[in-house]
Amino acid sequence: MNLYVIYPEITVLVLALALIIIDLLLPSEETRRPLGYITILVLSILAISLFWQYHLTISAYFYQGLFYYDNYAIFFKQLFLLAVILTVLFSLQYIDTMKYSSEFYSMILFALTGMMILASANDFLTFFIGLELMTISFYALSGFGLTNKKSSEAAIKYLIIGSLSTAVTLYGISLIYGTAHSFDFAVVCKNPEFFSALGIAGMMMITAGIFFKMSIIPFHMWAPDTYEGAPVPVTGLLAMGSKAAAIAVFMRILFEAFFPAADYFMPVLAVFSAICMIGGNIAAMKQKNIKRMLAYSSIAQAGYMMVGICAASPQGLKGVLFYAFLYVLANTGAFAVVTVVALEKKGTDYEQFTALSQSAPVLAMVMSVSLLSMAGIPPTAGFAGKLYLFMAVVEHGYLWLAFVGFIMSMLSVYYYLKVVRVMYTGKSDGSTITISGAVRAAVLISMTATVVFGVWPQYLSMLTDFAAITFLR
């Protein structure tokens, strides 16, 4: 058996179970802080080991076609590892306030396992297992704020709507199997009955289920309330990790299983992309809570990533990968700051960020850089990412979509700079904000990478080229 193909998933699962067992053996809550550092250490070693495989990997099927191992899968697995490492790093102080800290780490690792399975999924059965492992973990994580009524409400809403999404996805898979008599992506696309009524219905249902995970309008209604009510670190990971995982598996399904229908898909995806960019940005402008603003902003960000998918080209795919990477960096910085402010000031409304530059200048600077990157302002990495996306879609003939993306990016500057203005103006209440070493490390890593990849995007561009070429080979 080729265990090296699934050793990342096995490692993460073993770590998740080990943390639960270690927790049972520890004498008190005070001794549980090292569990977070153990998680970071193991995941960092795993990320480094994957990096050394990156340029040597040969695309190949494993486990009778259940898994596909290529640079595309490795790229996303490294991205998920980076997201979880930084999330755990900036949330160590926050997690100390929770009663069940070890279970929190374990649930994050279970969600990470689901994301990694999705990156390598090559049939609908593997896809569904990875999707549900990730989603069920996020159901639990969303309700971890046991003393917070909003957290319980967020978890229940997410569970109810998510269960409906799961049912639709599963029914769509059953229709595809009934048509193609196989779960394998490569077999499905070659079946002559692919364009039958059942095949088209199954395709639409699976797409709707994935759009739910990406919070694409009109499948986004769960996102604002869930993002606002969930613990802040969970909101950050849900916004970037879940979305990136859904993007990863959607592109594999679209360009493999649904490849015969790809030409028909693109105009529809272009419309959904435009709706997300317009709706997400307009809704974000009206928010008075930072977490809700970032929730609607994430809907718009999903729309930007779909722009690259519409290009259906190596350049478009490269743009999606590049943008997904920098989105994780920017989101990490933003939610790290929100986490600290939520702990110190017991809220995430705009008022809590007033004069943040006076009480915590480092946090204000990191938040500013992260928001400017999301807006696509140079010299941040967000500018390079959007440039790749819009250039690719223009080459494919969707000039109008690039125009919509450009206008919406300019519109987003309004509500992003509104936060910056609040942080750098007003009168401080005199309170000081304590920043732990772990938080400082996480925010400086995210901010530095955001600026470096904006000024020198060549290295990240090379990595995304590797992934795009092997994916489309």
PATOR-801618 format. One record per residue (C-alpha): residue in three letters; x negated, y, z. Coordinates in Angstrom, 2 decimals, m for minus. Example, Ala and Ser with C-alpha at 12.3 -4.5 7.8 and 13.67 -1.06 7.14 Angstrom:
% PATOR-801618
SITE|ALA|m12.30|m4.50|7.80
SITE|SER|m13.67|m1.06|7.14
% end
This chain:
% PATOR-801618
SITE|MET|0.00|0.00|0.00
SITE|ASN|m1.21|3.53|m0.82
SITE|LEU|m0.88|4.91|2.68
SITE|TYR|m3.12|7.87|1.88
SITE|VAL|m0.26|9.30|m0.20
SITE|ILE|2.00|9.59|2.83
SITE|TYR|m0.64|10.07|5.52
SITE|PRO|0.38|13.75|6.01
SITE|GLU|3.96|12.72|6.78
SITE|ILE|2.81|9.83|9.00
SITE|THR|0.42|12.12|10.90
SITE|VAL|3.10|14.72|11.58
SITE|LEU|5.64|12.10|12.68
SITE|VAL|3.16|10.41|15.02
SITE|LEU|2.26|13.81|16.50
SITE|ALA|5.94|14.64|17.06
SITE|LEU|6.54|11.36|18.91
SITE|ALA|3.27|11.67|20.84
SITE|LEU|4.26|15.12|22.15
SITE|ILE|7.50|13.70|23.53
SITE|ILE|5.64|10.86|25.27
SITE|ILE|2.95|13.17|26.65
SITE|ASP|5.66|15.48|27.98
SITE|LEU|7.09|12.61|30.04
SITE|LEU|3.70|12.05|31.65
SITE|LEU|2.95|15.67|32.51
SITE|PRO|3.73|16.66|36.12
SITE|SER|5.12|20.17|35.64
SITE|GLU|6.27|22.76|33.13
SITE|GLU|3.11|24.82|33.71
SITE|THR|0.93|22.12|32.14
SITE|ARG|2.86|22.00|28.87
SITE|ARG|1.17|25.01|27.22
SITE|PRO|m1.64|22.82|25.76
SITE|LEU|0.96|20.93|23.70
SITE|GLY|1.18|23.93|21.40
SITE|TYR|m2.59|24.06|20.98
SITE|ILE|m2.70|20.32|20.27
SITE|THR|m0.06|20.84|17.57
SITE|ILE|m2.03|23.68|15.99
SITE|LEU|m5.30|21.71|16.09
SITE|VAL|m3.89|18.55|14.48
SITE|LEU|m1.99|20.45|11.79
SITE|SER|m5.06|22.57|11.00
SITE|ILE|m7.19|19.45|10.51
SITE|LEU|m4.46|17.99|8.30
SITE|ALA|m4.29|21.17|6.20
SITE|ILE|m8.07|21.14|5.70
SITE|SER|m8.03|17.48|4.64
SITE|LEU|m5.31|18.23|2.08
SITE|PHE|m7.27|21.19|0.77
SITE|TRP|m10.26|18.98|m0.05
SITE|GLN|m7.99|16.73|m2.11
SITE|TYR|m6.46|19.60|m4.04
SITE|HIS|m8.64|19.85|m7.14
SITE|LEU|m9.41|16.09|m7.24
SITE|THR|m5.85|14.82|m7.26
SITE|ILE|m4.55|12.91|m10.26
SITE|SER|m0.80|12.99|m10.77
SITE|ALA|0.66|9.56|m10.05
SITE|TYR|3.83|7.77|m8.93
SITE|PHE|3.81|5.71|m5.75
SITE|TYR|6.16|3.35|m3.92
SITE|GLN|8.02|2.31|m7.08
SITE|GLY|8.61|5.91|m8.07
SITE|LEU|9.91|7.17|m4.73
SITE|PHE|6.96|9.55|m4.29
SITE|TYR|5.06|11.69|m6.77
SITE|TYR|1.64|12.86|m5.64
SITE|ASP|0.12|15.81|m7.49
SITE|ASN|m1.37|19.24|m6.87
SITE|TYR|2.13|20.71|m6.88
SITE|ALA|3.10|18.54|m3.90
SITE|ILE|m0.18|19.25|m2.11
SITE|PHE|0.22|23.00|m2.64
SITE|PHE|3.64|23.04|m0.99
SITE|LYS|2.54|20.72|1.83
SITE|GLN|m0.30|23.11|2.62
SITE|LEU|2.16|25.99|2.47
SITE|PHE|4.50|24.26|4.95
SITE|LEU|1.58|23.46|7.25
SITE|LEU|0.46|27.10|7.16
SITE|ALA|3.99|28.27|7.97
SITE|VAL|4.32|25.91|10.94
SITE|ILE|0.80|26.58|12.27
SITE|LEU|1.35|30.34|12.27
SITE|THR|4.88|29.97|13.68
SITE|VAL|3.68|27.84|16.60
SITE|LEU|0.76|30.22|17.14
SITE|PHE|2.85|33.38|17.45
SITE|SER|5.64|31.66|19.39
SITE|LEU|3.54|30.13|22.21
SITE|GLN|4.44|32.99|24.53
SITE|TYR|8.11|32.80|23.50
SITE|ILE|8.31|29.03|23.95
SITE|ASP|7.00|29.38|27.52
SITE|THR|10.39|30.91|28.37
SITE|MET|12.20|27.77|27.17
SITE|LYS|13.04|24.80|29.35
SITE|TYR|12.36|22.13|26.74
SITE|SER|9.11|23.28|25.15
SITE|SER|7.78|19.88|24.06
SITE|GLU|11.06|19.00|22.38
SITE|PHE|10.87|22.33|20.56
SITE|TYR|7.47|21.45|19.12
SITE|SER|8.67|17.98|18.18
SITE|MET|11.75|19.28|16.36
SITE|ILE|9.58|21.71|14.40
SITE|LEU|7.36|18.78|13.40
SITE|PHE|10.36|16.69|12.35
SITE|ALA|11.50|19.61|10.18
SITE|LEU|7.98|19.85|8.75
SITE|THR|8.08|16.14|7.86
SITE|GLY|11.32|16.68|5.96
SITE|MET|9.81|19.60|4.04
SITE|MET|6.76|17.55|3.08
SITE|ILE|8.92|14.66|1.89
SITE|LEU|10.87|17.07|m0.31
SITE|ALA|7.64|18.29|m1.93
SITE|SER|6.82|14.74|m3.11
SITE|ALA|10.35|13.45|m3.71
SITE|ASN|10.72|11.73|m7.07
SITE|ASP|14.15|10.20|m6.70
SITE|PHE|17.46|11.30|m5.23
SITE|LEU|17.26|8.90|m2.28
SITE|THR|13.92|10.32|m1.12
SITE|PHE|15.26|13.82|m1.79
SITE|PHE|18.29|13.25|0.42
SITE|ILE|16.27|11.72|3.28
SITE|GLY|13.83|14.64|3.28
SITE|LEU|16.61|17.20|3.01
SITE|GLU|18.57|15.78|5.94
SITE|LEU|15.52|15.31|8.16
SITE|MET|14.67|18.97|7.65
SITE|THR|18.25|20.19|8.01
SITE|ILE|19.19|18.18|11.11
SITE|SER|16.02|19.39|12.82
SITE|PHE|16.99|22.99|12.08
SITE|TYR|20.50|22.35|13.45
SITE|ALA|18.92|21.45|16.78
SITE|LEU|16.35|24.26|16.68
SITE|SER|19.03|26.88|15.97
SITE|GLY|20.76|26.01|19.24
SITE|PHE|17.64|25.95|21.42
SITE|GLY|18.53|29.24|23.08
SITE|LEU|20.70|27.38|25.58
SITE|THR|21.46|30.46|27.70
SITE|ASN|22.29|32.57|24.65
SITE|LYS|25.89|32.38|23.48
SITE|LYS|24.90|33.62|20.01
SITE|SER|22.42|30.77|19.67
SITE|SER|25.08|28.15|20.33
SITE|GLU|27.45|29.89|17.94
SITE|ALA|24.74|30.01|15.27
SITE|ALA|24.00|26.30|15.65
SITE|ILE|27.69|25.34|15.43
SITE|LYS|28.28|27.47|12.32
SITE|TYR|25.17|26.10|10.67
SITE|LEU|26.16|22.53|11.57
SITE|ILE|29.73|22.80|10.26
SITE|ILE|28.88|24.53|6.98
SITE|GLY|25.73|22.45|6.58
SITE|SER|27.70|19.23|6.99
SITE|LEU|30.01|20.32|4.20
SITE|SER|26.97|21.05|2.04
SITE|THR|25.56|17.61|2.82
SITE|ALA|28.82|15.95|1.81
SITE|VAL|28.86|17.82|m1.50
SITE|THR|25.21|16.93|m2.19
SITE|LEU|25.72|13.26|m1.33
SITE|TYR|28.81|13.04|m3.52
SITE|GLY|26.86|14.63|m6.37
SITE|ILE|24.10|12.04|m5.96
SITE|SER|26.67|9.24|m6.05
SITE|LEU|28.10|10.62|m9.31
SITE|ILE|24.61|10.81|m10.84
SITE|TYR|23.92|7.23|m9.75
SITE|GLY|27.23|6.08|m11.19
SITE|THR|26.27|7.66|m14.50
SITE|ALA|22.57|6.75|m14.75
SITE|HIS|22.53|3.62|m12.53
SITE|SER|19.32|4.88|m10.94
SITE|PHE|18.07|7.37|m8.37
SITE|ASP|14.77|7.92|m10.21
SITE|PHE|14.42|11.41|m11.73
SITE|ALA|12.64|10.09|m14.84
SITE|VAL|15.32|7.45|m15.49
SITE|VAL|18.21|9.86|m14.91
SITE|CYS|17.01|12.34|m17.53
SITE|LYS|16.74|9.62|m20.21
SITE|ASN|20.22|8.21|m19.72
SITE|PRO|22.46|8.80|m22.78
SITE|GLU|25.48|9.46|m20.53
SITE|PHE|23.76|12.34|m18.77
SITE|PHE|26.13|14.90|m20.32
SITE|SER|29.29|12.99|m19.41
SITE|ALA|31.87|14.66|m17.18
SITE|LEU|30.64|12.71|m14.14
SITE|GLY|27.01|13.56|m14.86
SITE|ILE|27.72|17.28|m15.18
SITE|ALA|29.86|17.26|m12.02
SITE|GLY|27.09|15.50|m10.09
SITE|MET|24.51|17.95|m11.38
SITE|MET|26.62|20.92|m10.26
SITE|MET|27.19|19.45|m6.79
SITE|ILE|23.51|18.73|m6.19
SITE|THR|22.62|22.24|m7.35
SITE|ALA|25.22|23.72|m4.99
SITE|GLY|23.75|21.75|m2.08
SITE|ILE|20.25|23.05|m2.82
SITE|PHE|21.56|26.59|m3.27
SITE|PHE|22.99|26.33|0.25
SITE|LYS|19.52|25.63|1.65
SITE|MET|18.12|28.54|m0.35
SITE|SER|21.00|30.78|0.88
SITE|ILE|21.88|31.73|m2.69
SITE|ILE|25.02|33.87|m3.05
SITE|PRO|27.83|32.69|m2.69
SITE|PHE|26.39|29.81|m0.60
SITE|HIS|24.82|32.20|1.90
SITE|MET|27.58|32.87|4.44
SITE|TRP|25.88|30.81|7.15
SITE|ALA|22.57|32.66|6.94
SITE|PRO|23.14|36.08|8.63
SITE|ASP|24.85|34.72|11.76
SITE|THR|22.45|31.78|12.06
SITE|TYR|19.39|33.98|11.60
SITE|GLU|20.64|36.46|14.19
SITE|GLY|21.64|33.89|16.81
SITE|ALA|18.78|31.39|16.53
SITE|PRO|15.57|31.85|18.56
SITE|VAL|13.31|34.28|16.70
SITE|PRO|10.56|31.76|15.81
SITE|VAL|13.22|29.41|14.44
SITE|THR|14.69|32.21|12.35
SITE|GLY|11.28|32.89|10.84
SITE|LEU|10.59|29.25|10.01
SITE|LEU|14.11|28.74|8.68
SITE|ALA|13.78|31.79|6.43
SITE|MET|10.45|30.78|4.91
SITE|GLY|10.00|27.02|5.38
SITE|SER|13.48|25.83|4.51
SITE|LYS|13.68|28.16|1.52
SITE|ALA|10.26|27.14|0.17
SITE|ALA|11.09|23.44|0.57
SITE|ALA|14.38|23.87|m1.29
SITE|ILE|12.58|25.77|m4.06
SITE|ALA|9.95|23.00|m4.31
SITE|VAL|12.43|20.16|m4.74
SITE|PHE|14.79|22.19|m6.92
SITE|MET|12.09|22.84|m9.51
SITE|ARG|11.14|19.15|m9.55
SITE|ILE|14.76|18.09|m10.00
SITE|LEU|15.48|20.78|m12.60
SITE|PHE|12.44|20.09|m14.78
SITE|GLU|12.53|16.31|m14.41
SITE|ALA|15.95|14.84|m13.60
SITE|PHE|17.96|17.68|m15.18
SITE|PHE|15.47|18.44|m17.94
SITE|PRO|17.90|17.71|m20.83
SITE|ALA|20.19|20.41|m19.43
SITE|ALA|17.43|22.92|m18.58
SITE|ASP|18.21|25.19|m21.54
SITE|TYR|21.83|25.42|m20.41
SITE|PHE|20.79|25.98|m16.80
SITE|MET|18.57|29.01|m17.36
SITE|PRO|21.26|31.61|m18.24
SITE|VAL|23.29|30.46|m15.23
SITE|LEU|20.26|30.67|m12.95
SITE|ALA|19.51|34.14|m14.30
SITE|VAL|22.98|35.30|m13.27
SITE|PHE|22.63|33.78|m9.78
SITE|SER|19.19|35.38|m9.47
SITE|ALA|20.55|38.82|m10.34
SITE|ILE|23.50|38.42|m7.95
SITE|CYS|21.13|37.46|m5.11
SITE|MET|18.81|40.39|m5.73
SITE|ILE|21.68|42.86|m5.90
SITE|GLY|23.85|41.43|m3.12
SITE|GLY|20.99|40.69|m0.72
SITE|ASN|19.42|44.13|m1.01
SITE|ILE|22.69|46.07|m0.76
SITE|ALA|23.79|44.07|2.30
SITE|ALA|20.38|44.53|3.95
SITE|MET|20.70|48.31|3.65
SITE|LYS|23.75|48.31|5.94
SITE|GLN|22.25|46.34|8.83
SITE|LYS|21.36|47.76|12.24
SITE|ASN|19.69|44.60|13.53
SITE|ILE|16.23|43.64|12.26
SITE|LYS|16.96|39.91|12.22
SITE|ARG|20.13|40.38|10.17
SITE|MET|18.29|42.74|7.85
SITE|LEU|15.60|40.11|7.29
SITE|ALA|18.31|37.50|6.75
SITE|TYR|19.88|39.45|3.88
SITE|SER|16.42|40.36|2.66
SITE|SER|15.58|36.65|2.44
SITE|ILE|18.58|36.19|0.14
SITE|ALA|17.11|38.82|m2.17
SITE|GLN|13.69|37.15|m1.91
SITE|ALA|15.26|33.87|m3.05
SITE|GLY|16.61|35.78|m6.04
SITE|TYR|13.12|37.00|m6.91
SITE|MET|11.75|33.45|m6.79
SITE|MET|14.53|32.26|m9.07
SITE|VAL|13.36|34.83|m11.62
SITE|GLY|10.24|32.73|m12.14
SITE|ILE|12.28|29.54|m12.50
SITE|CYS|14.31|31.18|m15.28
SITE|ALA|11.09|31.66|m17.25
SITE|ALA|10.74|27.85|m17.50
SITE|SER|7.04|28.21|m18.32
SITE|PRO|3.65|27.66|m16.65
SITE|GLN|3.45|31.41|m16.02
SITE|GLY|6.87|31.43|m14.39
SITE|LEU|6.09|28.41|m12.22
SITE|LYS|2.79|29.99|m11.20
SITE|GLY|4.68|33.16|m10.24
SITE|VAL|7.08|31.18|m8.05
SITE|LEU|4.24|29.39|m6.25
SITE|PHE|2.28|32.62|m5.78
SITE|TYR|5.31|34.48|m4.48
SITE|ALA|6.34|31.64|m2.15
SITE|PHE|2.87|31.66|m0.58
SITE|LEU|2.76|35.40|0.01
SITE|TYR|6.38|35.37|1.22
SITE|VAL|5.36|32.96|3.98
SITE|LEU|2.50|35.29|4.95
SITE|ALA|4.70|38.40|5.01
SITE|ASN|7.50|36.64|6.87
SITE|THR|5.08|35.32|9.46
SITE|GLY|3.82|38.81|10.20
SITE|ALA|7.31|40.29|10.39
SITE|PHE|8.81|37.60|12.61
SITE|ALA|5.76|37.51|14.88
SITE|VAL|6.36|41.19|15.62
SITE|VAL|10.10|40.65|16.07
SITE|THR|9.37|37.77|18.47
SITE|VAL|7.20|39.94|20.72
SITE|VAL|9.66|42.84|20.68
SITE|ALA|12.57|40.49|21.45
SITE|LEU|10.68|39.14|24.46
SITE|GLU|9.59|42.51|25.82
SITE|LYS|12.67|44.62|25.06
SITE|LYS|15.40|41.95|25.08
SITE|GLY|16.77|42.82|21.66
SITE|THR|16.07|43.13|17.96
SITE|ASP|18.12|46.18|17.01
SITE|TYR|16.40|49.10|15.32
SITE|GLU|16.42|51.01|18.63
SITE|GLN|14.08|48.45|20.19
SITE|PHE|11.46|49.30|17.55
SITE|THR|11.49|53.05|18.21
SITE|ALA|7.93|54.44|18.56
SITE|LEU|6.46|50.94|18.45
SITE|SER|3.27|52.48|17.05
SITE|GLN|2.69|54.14|20.43
SITE|SER|3.24|51.11|22.65
SITE|ALA|1.77|48.49|20.28
SITE|PRO|m0.05|50.02|17.29
SITE|VAL|m1.28|46.63|16.04
SITE|LEU|2.25|45.26|15.85
SITE|ALA|3.51|48.38|14.07
SITE|MET|0.72|48.12|11.50
SITE|VAL|1.35|44.40|10.86
SITE|MET|5.10|44.96|10.53
SITE|SER|4.51|47.80|8.07
SITE|VAL|2.17|45.74|5.87
SITE|SER|4.57|42.77|5.92
SITE|LEU|7.58|44.87|4.92
SITE|LEU|5.64|46.69|2.20
SITE|SER|4.60|43.31|0.80
SITE|MET|8.22|42.15|0.71
SITE|ALA|9.08|45.37|m1.11
SITE|GLY|6.29|44.76|m3.64
SITE|ILE|4.27|47.89|m2.90
SITE|PRO|0.56|47.81|m3.91
SITE|PRO|m2.03|46.96|m2.69
SITE|THR|m0.18|44.19|m0.84
SITE|ALA|0.19|40.68|m2.24
SITE|GLY|3.90|41.25|m2.82
SITE|PHE|3.08|43.56|m5.72
SITE|ALA|0.95|40.92|m7.47
SITE|GLY|3.60|38.27|m6.87
SITE|LYS|6.44|40.28|m8.36
SITE|LEU|4.22|41.31|m11.26
SITE|TYR|3.60|37.64|m12.12
SITE|LEU|7.32|36.86|m11.88
SITE|PHE|8.55|39.78|m13.98
SITE|MET|5.87|39.35|m16.66
SITE|ALA|6.76|35.66|m17.04
SITE|VAL|10.49|36.28|m17.35
SITE|VAL|9.98|39.11|m19.88
SITE|GLU|7.90|36.77|m22.06
SITE|HIS|10.80|34.31|m21.97
SITE|GLY|13.26|36.94|m23.21
SITE|TYR|15.04|37.93|m19.98
SITE|LEU|14.12|41.60|m20.08
SITE|TRP|17.38|42.56|m18.37
SITE|LEU|16.61|40.28|m15.41
SITE|ALA|13.17|41.84|m14.96
SITE|PHE|14.83|45.27|m15.06
SITE|VAL|17.32|44.24|m12.35
SITE|GLY|14.45|42.88|m10.25
SITE|PHE|12.47|46.09|m10.63
SITE|ILE|15.43|48.32|m9.67
SITE|MET|16.28|46.13|m6.67
SITE|SER|12.65|46.16|m5.54
SITE|MET|12.75|49.96|m5.56
SITE|LEU|16.04|49.87|m3.65
SITE|SER|14.56|47.56|m1.01
SITE|VAL|11.91|50.18|m0.25
SITE|TYR|14.66|52.23|1.42
SITE|TYR|15.55|49.80|4.18
SITE|TYR|12.00|48.50|4.63
SITE|LEU|10.63|52.02|5.06
SITE|LYS|13.52|52.77|7.39
SITE|VAL|12.00|50.28|9.84
SITE|VAL|8.55|51.83|9.32
SITE|ARG|9.96|55.30|10.02
SITE|VAL|11.58|54.09|13.24
SITE|MET|8.30|52.54|14.41
SITE|TYR|6.24|55.66|13.73
SITE|THR|8.69|58.33|14.89
SITE|GLY|10.76|58.98|17.97
SITE|LYS|9.81|59.09|21.60
SITE|SER|8.40|56.08|23.39
SITE|ASP|10.11|54.94|26.60
SITE|GLY|6.69|54.61|28.20
SITE|SER|6.75|50.82|28.43
SITE|THR|3.79|48.75|27.32
SITE|ILE|4.01|45.62|25.22
SITE|THR|1.83|42.67|26.15
SITE|ILE|0.31|40.90|23.15
SITE|SER|m1.20|37.48|23.80
SITE|GLY|m4.34|36.33|22.03
SITE|ALA|m2.35|33.76|20.04
SITE|VAL|0.08|36.38|18.74
SITE|ARG|m2.78|38.72|17.90
SITE|ALA|m4.50|35.95|15.93
SITE|ALA|m1.32|35.04|14.01
SITE|VAL|m0.47|38.61|13.01
SITE|LEU|m4.03|39.49|12.01
SITE|ILE|m4.31|36.34|9.86
SITE|SER|m1.03|37.09|8.09
SITE|MET|m1.82|40.79|7.59
SITE|THR|m5.38|40.20|6.40
SITE|ALA|m4.31|37.52|3.93
SITE|THR|m1.48|39.72|2.65
SITE|VAL|m3.88|42.56|1.88
SITE|VAL|m6.73|40.37|0.58
SITE|PHE|m4.50|38.47|m1.86
SITE|GLY|m3.05|41.78|m2.98
SITE|VAL|m6.45|43.32|m3.76
SITE|TRP|m8.10|40.09|m4.96
SITE|PRO|m5.34|37.74|m6.15
SITE|GLN|m7.70|35.68|m8.33
SITE|TYR|m8.36|32.86|m5.84
SITE|LEU|m4.71|32.25|m4.99
SITE|SER|m3.91|32.61|m8.68
SITE|MET|m6.38|29.81|m9.43
SITE|LEU|m4.77|27.51|m6.85
SITE|THR|m1.30|28.15|m8.24
SITE|ASP|m2.61|27.51|m11.76
SITE|PHE|m3.84|24.07|m10.67
SITE|ALA|m0.42|23.23|m9.22
SITE|ALA|1.54|24.57|m12.21
SITE|ILE|m0.59|22.73|m14.77
SITE|THR|m0.32|19.35|m13.05
SITE|PHE|3.41|19.82|m12.53
SITE|LEU|4.12|20.52|m16.21
SITE|ARG|1.59|18.04|m17.60
% end
